[in-house]
Structure formats: structure tokens, C-alpha cells
Amino acid sequence: MTSVDEAVHGGPDARGAARHDFSTNANTCGPCPSALVALQRTDASRYPDPRYTALREDLARFHGVDAGRIVIAASASEFIARITAAVAQQGGRGVWMPPHSYGDYQRAAAAWDFASVLPDDADLIWCCDPSSPLGQAQDGLQALIDAPLPAQRTCVLDLAYEPLRLEGSLGLSPAQKDRVWQLWTPNKALGLTGIRAAYAIAPRDAGAMIARLGRLAPSWPLGAHGVALLAAWTGTEAQDWLRHSLDTLRAWKREQEALCAALGWTCLPSVANYFCARPDMPYAPRAAALRDAGIQLRDTRSFGLPDHVRLGVLPPASQSALQRAWPAAQP
């Protein structure tokens, strides 16, 4: 298991971006054209509104909630760190997270000396659907959300990959969503992960926590480009483009799973634009040779899932590159 002090992520490394980067979960149909135009037109010579008034109203209309429930964040990771600090300030000391989950939940909890506990004893509960790294519907999600939540207990539902769900639906009622913090990071769905921008929708009657998060926030957590990205996300053009891109991703995913099976890999089920697989030979000894061939996968040991890799769905040309490079990769 990777040390919680060491942040492990997919994407570019010291050598830059791999030509065929399967290691992230961005929408590889992107970047979204309307979002890209919005970024190109952004005036970066001025500060954005420090209260993000218009942006929060746009996001609130998009989700059908009150603008007072929108909390702007620099990124999902920044919000994870900030809400963990807020729970700790309230005296929270116990955290629960899925067995395989994003490492920043654990890193933030460790920074505040949280102990891993059962959900009933947790002051902070992390959920993610579709899950990471597996891309699966989270087991027991509705039961966790429907369980009595004491006033001091905070439950966060990470919806980073909900816009990239290729099968099924979240299946939560509006009343269930109103009981949890919903964390949204549209840069993945728009294929623009280099723009760091996120937001959360607070539960109903969460005014005290909203205020605490505001006190913990840096000034201007979003720059002008982050504002432009989130504003574009709420537009009809971006949503139409995203809907059409999911059809392409479904077809590419079927081809990629078939390729992995032909290589002798065991693919795990997934409802999202990524999946985990167990290669026929260990990945780590072959990672350097694959990187030299322009291919990067995501080793899932840091997720607590040894002997597997996670693969974002890439176009057929990248799949062919993997098909050629894997048998030739030497440890």
C-alpha cells in the first residue's frame, strides 16, 4: 500500500504526457468544443467575482437547488481536504470510506489523525458512484444515505464520474440527494482535466457547515478559467455534446474490453468510461518498457487493489498501440 504521504495519480509524469495515456479517466472524446471556446474567450486580466455570484446561480439553476447551497472549490482534492478539516474542527475523529477509493480521502483523513471506523461510528463518510477505481455502482449506497445522520455527521457523495456513466443510473431520489454533500468535478466529463475547478451542493439545512467551509476557503479558489469551465458545463451545447460522446465511449469500451480479453487479461465489471483489469503478467515490471512505447496505465496498488491496472477508455488507435506493445514489453 502506498504511503498516505505520497500522492499517486495518473496522467503526465516527469517525461510529460504519454501518447496513449490510459491512466486517467477523462472523456477522450474531448475537449468539449463549447467549453474550449469559452476558455479561449476568457479574460484573464481581471479577478473573477470573489463570491462567484453569477456562477453559483448558474450551477443552482442547473441542479434545481438554492444558490446558497453551492460551495465553490478549487478542485475535488481541495474540497476533500477542506471538508475533512471542517469536520475535524467540529471534533470529528472517525472516517469511513469504501475499501477501494480515491487516495486523497485517506490522505486528508491521515493529516487530521482520523481513525478508520464503521459507518455508524464515523463523523465523516465518503461515497463515490460510479466508484474509483472500479467504475462500479457503490454497494450499499442507498442504505448509507438512508441511515440516520446525526447533526454532526457529514456524508459526501463524490460524483466525479456520474456524467461519464455508460450504464444504469445513480438511482437516488431528490430527498436522498438532499441528505448528503454532492461533489462535482466536470473537467473530466468535458475532457479538460488541466482546468482545476469543482463545486459541491450542500445538504439542506447545512448552513453552519457552509459557513465553516467559507471561513476555511482561500480567496478566489477559482481563477477566470475555472469559472468559464463551470459556466460552460451548465450550457445546452456542452450537455448535448457530452450526451453524444457517451455513445462513442460505449463503442470504444466494448472494443477495449475485447482487446484486453484477447491479451489474456481478466476485466472487472464497470458502468463508467474506465475499468480495472488483471493482466496476464504483472504490470509494474513492464511499466517502464510500456512508457517507452508511449503507453501509460494506472497501477491500482495505491487504491488497495494489487495485481490490477485501471484503464480509461481510449480511441481504437491507442488500443492498437497497447495490443502491439504489451507482448513486446520486457521487465
C-alpha positions in Angstrom: 0.0 0.0 0.0 1.4 3.4 -0.9 2.2 5.8 1.9 -0.6 8.3 2.6 2.1 11.0 2.4 2.7 10.2 -1.3 0.1 11.4 -3.7 -0.3 8.9 -6.6 -2.2 10.0 -9.7 -2.5 9.1 -13.3 -1.7 11.4 -16.1 1.6 13.1 -17.2 4.8 12.3 -15.3 8.2 13.9 -15.4 8.5 13.0 -19.0 5.3 14.7 -19.9 2.1 13.1 -21.3 2.2 9.7 -22.8 0.9 9.4 -26.4 -1.5 6.7 -25.3 -2.5 7.6 -21.7 -4.9 5.1 -20.3 -4.1 6.2 -16.7 -6.7 8.9 -16.4 -10.5 8.8 -16.6 -11.0 11.9 -18.7 -13.5 11.9 -21.6 -11.2 11.1 -24.5 -13.8 12.4 -27.0 -12.9 15.9 -25.7 -12.1 18.6 -25.3 -15.7 19.7 -25.4 -15.9 22.3 -28.2 -18.2 24.8 -26.4 -16.1 24.7 -23.2 -12.9 25.1 -25.2 -14.3 28.2 -26.9 -15.4 29.6 -23.5 -11.9 29.1 -22.2 -10.3 30.8 -25.3 -12.5 33.8 -24.8 -11.8 34.2 -21.1 -10.4 37.5 -19.9 -7.7 36.5 -17.5 -6.6 40.1 -16.9 -9.1 40.6 -14.1 -10.0 38.8 -10.9 -13.3 36.9 -11.0 -16.1 37.9 -8.6 -14.8 36.6 -5.2 -18.3 35.5 -4.3 -18.9 33.8 -7.7 -22.4 35.2 -7.6 -23.4 34.5 -11.2 -21.6 31.2 -11.4 -23.3 29.9 -8.2 -26.7 31.0 -9.6 -26.0 29.2 -12.9 -25.0 26.0 -11.1 -28.0 26.2 -8.8 -30.4 26.5 -11.8 -28.7 23.6 -13.5 -29.2 21.4 -10.4 -32.5 22.8 -9.3 -31.3 23.9 -5.9 -30.9 27.2 -4.0 -27.8 29.1 -4.8 -26.9 29.3 -1.1 -26.2 25.5 -1.2 -23.4 25.8 -3.8 -19.9 25.8 -2.5 -17.1 26.6 -5.0 -13.9 24.6 -4.8 -10.5 24.8 -6.5 -10.7 21.1 -7.3 -12.2 17.9 -5.8 -9.0 17.3 -4.0 -9.1 20.8 -2.4 -12.7 20.3 -1.3 -11.7 16.9 0.1 -9.0 18.5 2.2 -11.2 21.4 3.3 -14.3 19.5 4.4 -12.1 17.0 6.2 -10.5 19.9 8.1 -14.0 21.3 8.8 -15.2 18.0 10.3 -12.0 17.9 12.4 -12.7 21.4 13.7 -16.1 20.2 14.9 -14.4 17.4 16.9 -14.7 14.7 14.3 -12.2 11.8 14.6 -13.6 8.8 12.8 -13.8 8.3 9.0 -15.3 5.7 6.8 -14.5 5.2 3.1 -15.1 2.3 0.6 -12.4 -0.4 0.6 -11.1 0.8 -2.8 -11.3 4.5 -3.2 -9.5 7.7 -4.2 -6.4 8.2 -2.1 -7.0 11.8 -1.3 -9.8 10.7 1.1 -7.3 8.8 3.1 -4.5 11.4 2.8 -6.8 14.2 4.1 -8.0 11.9 7.0 -4.5 11.0 8.0 -3.4 14.6 8.0 -6.0 15.2 10.8 -5.4 11.9 12.6 -8.8 10.4 11.8 -9.2 6.7 12.6 -10.9 4.3 10.2 -14.2 3.2 11.8 -17.5 1.6 10.8 -20.1 3.9 9.1 -22.3 4.0 12.3 -19.3 5.4 14.2 -18.0 7.8 11.5 -18.0 11.5 11.7 -17.1 11.7 8.0 -18.4 9.2 5.4 -17.1 9.1 1.8 -19.1 7.6 -1.0 -18.4 7.5 -4.7 -20.7 6.4 -7.5 -19.5 5.2 -10.0 -16.7 4.2 -7.8 -13.0 4.7 -8.3 -11.0 2.8 -9.3 -13.5 0.1 -10.2 -16.1 2.2 -12.0 -18.9 0.3 -10.3 -22.1 1.3 -8.6 -21.2 1.6 -4.9 -22.5 -1.3 -2.8 -24.9 -0.2 -0.1 -25.0 3.4 -1.1 -28.7 3.9 -0.5 -28.5 2.2 2.9 -25.7 4.5 3.9 -27.6 7.6 2.8 -30.9 6.4 4.3 -29.3 5.6 7.7 -30.0 8.2 10.4 -27.4 11.0 10.1 -26.7 12.8 13.4 -26.3 16.6 13.1 -22.5 16.4 13.4 -22.1 13.6 10.9 -21.0 14.5 7.3 -21.6 12.3 4.3 -20.0 13.3 1.0 -21.1 11.6 -2.3 -18.3 12.1 -4.9 -20.0 12.3 -8.3 -16.8 12.9 -10.3 -17.8 10.1 -12.8 -21.5 10.4 -12.7 -21.5 12.4 -16.0 -19.4 9.6 -17.6 -21.7 6.7 -16.5 -22.3 4.5 -19.5 -24.8 2.1 -17.9 -27.7 2.5 -15.5 -28.3 5.5 -13.3 -27.5 6.8 -9.8 -30.9 5.9 -8.6 -31.1 8.3 -5.7 -34.3 10.4 -5.1 -34.1 14.2 -4.7 -34.8 13.7 -1.0 -31.8 11.3 -0.7 -29.5 13.7 -2.5 -30.6 16.5 -0.1 -29.1 14.5 2.8 -25.5 14.4 1.5 -22.9 16.7 0.1 -22.7 16.2 -3.7 -19.2 16.8 -5.1 -19.0 17.6 -8.8 -15.9 17.9 -11.0 -17.0 18.5 -14.6 -13.5 18.8 -16.1 -13.3 15.0 -16.5 -16.5 14.8 -18.5 -15.5 17.8 -20.6 -12.1 16.4 -21.4 -10.3 19.3 -19.8 -8.7 18.0 -16.7 -6.0 20.6 -16.9 -8.5 23.2 -15.7 -8.9 22.7 -12.0 -12.5 23.5 -10.9 -15.1 21.9 -8.8 -18.2 22.6 -6.7 -20.3 20.9 -4.0 -24.0 21.0 -3.4 -24.6 21.2 0.4 -27.4 19.2 2.1 -30.5 21.0 3.2 -30.1 22.9 6.5 -26.3 22.7 6.3 -25.8 26.4 6.9 -23.3 26.0 9.7 -21.0 23.8 7.7 -21.3 26.0 4.6 -20.2 28.9 6.8 -17.3 26.9 8.2 -16.2 25.9 4.7 -16.3 29.5 3.7 -14.0 30.5 6.5 -11.6 27.8 5.5 -11.6 28.7 1.8 -8.8 30.6 0.1 -9.6 33.8 -1.6 -10.6 33.2 -5.2 -10.4 29.4 -5.2 -11.2 29.6 -8.9 -9.5 31.7 -11.4 -11.2 33.1 -14.5 -10.6 29.9 -16.5 -12.2 27.7 -13.8 -15.2 30.0 -13.8 -15.5 29.7 -17.6 -15.3 25.9 -17.4 -18.1 25.5 -14.8 -20.3 28.1 -16.6 -19.9 26.3 -19.9 -20.7 23.0 -18.2 -24.2 24.2 -17.4 -24.9 25.1 -21.1 -27.0 23.2 -23.5 -24.2 22.8 -26.1 -21.9 21.2 -23.6 -24.6 18.8 -22.3 -25.6 17.8 -25.8 -22.0 17.2 -26.7 -21.5 15.1 -23.6 -24.6 13.0 -24.3 -23.4 12.2 -27.8 -19.9 11.4 -26.6 -21.2 8.7 -24.3 -22.4 6.7 -27.3 -18.8 6.8 -28.8 -17.3 5.8 -25.4 -19.7 2.9 -25.1 -18.5 1.5 -28.5 -14.8 2.1 -27.7 -15.2 0.5 -24.3 -16.6 -2.7 -25.8 -13.6 -2.9 -28.2 -11.2 -2.2 -25.4 -12.6 -4.9 -23.1 -12.5 -7.3 -26.0 -8.8 -6.4 -26.7 -7.9 -6.9 -23.0 -9.6 -10.3 -23.0 -7.7 -11.3 -26.1 -4.5 -10.4 -24.3 -5.5 -12.8 -21.6 -6.4 -10.1 -19.1 -9.4 -10.5 -16.7 -11.6 -7.4 -16.9 -13.7 -6.4 -13.9 -17.3 -5.1 -14.5 -17.7 -1.3 -14.8 -20.5 1.1 -15.6 -18.2 4.0 -16.4 -15.7 5.1 -19.1 -12.9 3.1 -17.3 -12.5 -0.3 -15.9 -10.0 -2.4 -14.0 -8.3 -5.5 -15.3 -5.9 -8.1 -14.1 -3.2 -8.5 -16.7 -1.8 -12.0 -17.6 1.6 -10.8 -16.4 2.5 -8.3 -13.7 2.3 -4.7 -14.9 4.8 -3.0 -12.6 7.9 -4.7 -14.1 6.7 -3.8 -17.6 5.7 -0.2 -16.9 9.0 1.3 -18.0 9.0 -0.5 -21.3 5.4 0.4 -22.0 6.1 4.1 -21.1 9.0 4.0 -23.6 6.4 2.8 -26.2 4.2 5.8 -25.3 1.7 3.8 -23.2 0.7 4.5 -19.6 -1.7 2.5 -17.4 -2.8 3.2 -13.8 -1.4 0.7 -11.3 -4.1 0.2 -8.7 -1.9 -0.8 -5.8 -2.4 2.7 -4.3 -6.1 2.0 -4.3 -5.6 -1.1 -2.2 -6.1 -3.3 -5.4 -2.9 -5.1 -6.1 -2.1 -7.0 -9.3 -4.6 -4.9 -11.4 -4.5 -1.8 -13.6 -7.1 0.7 -14.4 -7.7 1.8 -18.0 -9.6 4.8 -19.2 -11.4 4.1 -22.5 -9.3 5.4 -25.4 -9.8 5.5 -29.2 -9.1 2.5 -31.4 -5.6 3.8 -32.4 -4.5 3.8 -28.8 -6.0 0.4 -28.2 -4.0 -0.9 -31.2 -0.8 0.6 -29.7 -1.5 -1.3 -26.4 -2.1 -4.5 -28.3 1.3 -4.2 -30.0 3.3 -3.0 -27.1 2.1 -5.4 -24.3 3.5 -8.7 -25.7 6.8 -6.9 -26.5 7.2 -5.2 -23.1 10.1 -6.8 -21.2 10.6 -6.4 -17.4 
